[in-house]
Amino acid sequence: MKNIFTLCLLVLTLGFTSCSDDDDSLPAINTPESYTFERDSQSTVSFSGQTTRILMGEELSSSLKDFTETTDHLLELYRNETAGGGDANPFDDADLNASDKSVKSKVAASNDFFSSNTATSSVIKADFEEWIESQVSEVFPNENTAASPGQPGQIADGSSTRWVNADGLEYDQMVTKGLIGALMTDQTLNNYLSPSVLDEADNIAENNSEITADGKNYTTMEHKWDEAYGYVYGLNADAANPNNDLGADEFINKYIGRVEGDQDFAGIANEIFQAFKLGRSAIVAKNYTVRDIQAEILREKLSEIIAIRAVFYMQQGKMALPDDRNSFTLYGPALHDLSEGYGFIYSLQFTRKPGTNEPYFTNTEVNTLLDQLLGDGENGLWDVEDTTLDDISNIIAGKFNFTVDQAGS
Amino acid sequence: MRHFLLIIFIGIISWSCTDSDDPVDASDGFDRQAMLINWADNIIIPAYDAYNLSLAELSNSTNSFTENPSLETLTSLRSNWEVAYTSWQTVSMFEIGKAEELTLRDFTNVYPTNTGNIDNAISSGSYNLTLPSTRSQQGFPAINYLIHGLGTDQEIVDLYTSSESHKTYLNDLVNRLATLTGEVLADWQGDYRQTFVDRDGSDASSSVNKLINDFMFYYEKALRAGKVGIPAGIFSNTSLPDRIESLHQPELSKSLLQVALTSAENFFNGVHFDDNDQGMSLSEYLDFVNAISEGETLSRLINQQFESAQSAINGLDGNLMLQVETDNTSMLKAYDELQKNVVLMKVDMFQALNIKVDFVDADGD
């Protein structure tokens, strides 16, 4: 089914390209080798706000495993403001403190999905706060307790030590992997790549006339597209050639690299990069049809990254479950995989089915999957059965154009 | 035409053979149980027994030292620590059964040891050595720090004369090793030996498949990477001489590596722990299934490669830290020889024996 969709896009692209020859109102699309765009020899690419939010997310993520942390400070890292709503300076990085941006303000905050669904948005924003608070209230007091079913504490995962809650879940993984969807993917796919944002107000007219934003070298539409790009590649050393160091941040960038490393999906990193580059080139050429086709490709591919990793961790978790289900000290690798998987499943509600205004899995469907994951017994992941992990894997893969086997290893 | 008929005839025979075969027995006909018995009775249990005895000696000399700190008791403690650390190298690869459940290796030999955490634990007196987060402050590397790394010999003696908390921590570390090992040995001497031998099938949970995977994981991660590759800088931008095993007594590092490699080679060949007799082994198993690679039997190739690795390591300085600092190229060459056997065993041997690798490189987060 997805193949047919891709084919349609291809036909559309070809159809358009052949037409553009005799359509003299539009200039040809010049696609550069790298993500480099200039006006008057000055770069027009800017996404510092995205880089800032990724860095804020990284500091929040690493602080969740610092047992000297307090709930107040962790929540400040999430909100970049005090509990009373005042200015806070919670970050180690002074540049982040100087910013008035925050992680929370862009969680579940896309124009397409949440501008008129603030009820769900606020529930999602609160999920992250609950996980952060529970890390401090449930896990921190048990820093030096061995974890077991119903008992939060630490557990060995190879040479690493992990800290889990009573259900065997790592809150820090839920936050970090959850942000991949709620922040990066939602903002990219459902906000900045969307015509509702790209074409807002006078963006088209201004882009057609190359009227740049106040005091800037870029048109507003160019900038919106770059902001999408920045959520995916905001920390790469060479922003124009980001595939050289995938994994520069621990959010979606890292997992594009991981999926690319699976030979079943080799090439996907380049497909994503090429679509970003062609879409941006199309904006320069004022060709909004080609732009939107690239946005749909990105919606499909970036959604796939999340779904593939969700299935991957379900399958890895299944294989890592100990043969003797009463050997609780051996659960570490499985609990870690499944905690990562929990975050990726959570992130599925921020994916975007191409050609629709829908995610691949709605908030309700995601909650059903997560309930299923934790529902085999009293103690969540400690009781999860192989068949449940296979069922969830099949349900996810069933909505995408890959198999459980392809994603699972 | 005659050949053609012969082929059909052979085809029919093999078809009928398959038919009459016991459908549950999908194995290759090799007596896996006999090999398991050799492993358990002539290698694993005697090796654990010897290791356990060496820990009893270590306990005795630790008690003598902490009760009466002197240069003599320190020397005796160090010597027993060396013997026990060396003996550990003969059992580390057998992380199965109770050892797997207890994650024995990670509680015994994580290095570099975390000296900051050790100092904190001693000064606070608050620690729980059963927790995974304390793995880097216990075991042989931590004891090494406590008996070699706290100053000159006289300073160490003086420290233990005055500090009860140092005595307590040192005794706790030695007792912890003895307790863990006692549990593992008791399990082998109790029911587990029979369980191990009875799981003689060829599925993923059979003893042969599991132990070969454990052996391979050990060879690749703990021996090849841990003892040689990481200090040589294979996995980093620069060499890391302070990541050697036995950091606070670096003169011991090469001999620990040699014993580890010899033990791995002996296991491959089924060599008995207490004498040099040979019993059923992976080497024999490979010959049984007639494993050939590039015109040579695979067992011979693997043994030749063990020898190449041994001779590359023999040429190294006894102090591997010094070796890395002065001539890392030779360390890298030793690594290369060890790596060649990863390919021969993990790829060719696993394939020949129809065994699936059950571990992957960690995700890294």
Chai-1 contact restraints between the chains, C-beta under 6 A:
chainA,res_idxA,chainB,res_idxB,connection_type,confidence,min_distance_angstrom,max_distance_angstrom,comment,restraint_id
A,N144,B,N128,contact,1.0,0.0,6.0,A-B,restraint_1
A,N144,B,L131,contact,1.0,0.0,6.0,A-B,restraint_2
A,Q154,B,L131,contact,1.0,0.0,6.0,A-B,restraint_3
A,Q154,B,P132,contact,1.0,0.0,6.0,A-B,restraint_4
A,Q154,B,S133,contact,1.0,0.0,6.0,A-B,restraint_5
A,A156,B,T103,contact,1.0,0.0,6.0,A-B,restraint_6
A,A156,B,P132,contact,1.0,0.0,6.0,A-B,restraint_7
A,G158,B,A362,contact,1.0,0.0,6.0,A-B,restraint_8
A,T161,B,P132,contact,1.0,0.0,6.0,A-B,restraint_9
A,T161,B,S133,contact,1.0,0.0,6.0,A-B,restraint_10
A,D323,B,S205,contact,1.0,0.0,6.0,A-B,restraint_11
A,S327,B,E101,contact,1.0,0.0,6.0,A-B,restraint_12
